[in-house]
């Protein structure tokens, strides 16, 4: 039996960790976000500056618009996550297609729930960033602008540009370029690991034993 057949299951775990996209990683366990997602761990922030930053966000992005602001990026995340699922072979197989559609619907529901749950923390992160980036005088000036007719909704509209088709196409292009770089490197890694495993089966056994602990 070849190394690939007998031991690639353990090495495959490592390869998946190396090759996994960010979407795949967190989509598998959205119920367990990173600890700092809801409670950002940051250096001390001037409370007055933070209050101003929160005022700026409140004036610039209406509460009802806060999820819609990032809808374009959210849709991109959804599409990239869905792209990880091999769909093509299923369209002519009703049983397999039903499984796929059930999984896809569940994935979308969990992604939606994750995004909705994280929006408040995301804007709190943004307020902290503003408080750290701008001086008190600058924050006051920005708040004054946000209170003006031109400023109201400014952040909603400027952030919504992230959903502009040109921006999303650029994201897709960069992601695809990254995949073209990563795929051959991942294949080379797989081959080298397999060759090493053929020569050093004891190392593979140690690795497999460590995964069982």
WOPE-V316442 format. One record per pair of residues at least 6 apart in sequence whose C-alpha atoms are under 6 Angstrom apart, sorted by the first residue. I is the first residue (numbers start at 0). GAP is how many residues later the second one is. D is the distance in whole Angstrom. If there is no record, write none. Layout:
I GAP D
I GAP D
//
This chain:
2 195 6
9 198 6
22 58 6
37 83 5
48 82 5
48 87 6
49 81 5
52 74 5
52 77 6
52 78 6
53 73 5
55 87 5
58 87 6
59 86 6
59 92 5
59 93 5
59 94 5
59 95 5
60 92 5
60 94 6
60 95 5
68 87 6
68 91 5
71 91 4
89 6 6
89 7 5
90 6 6
144 6 5
145 6 5
196 7 6
//
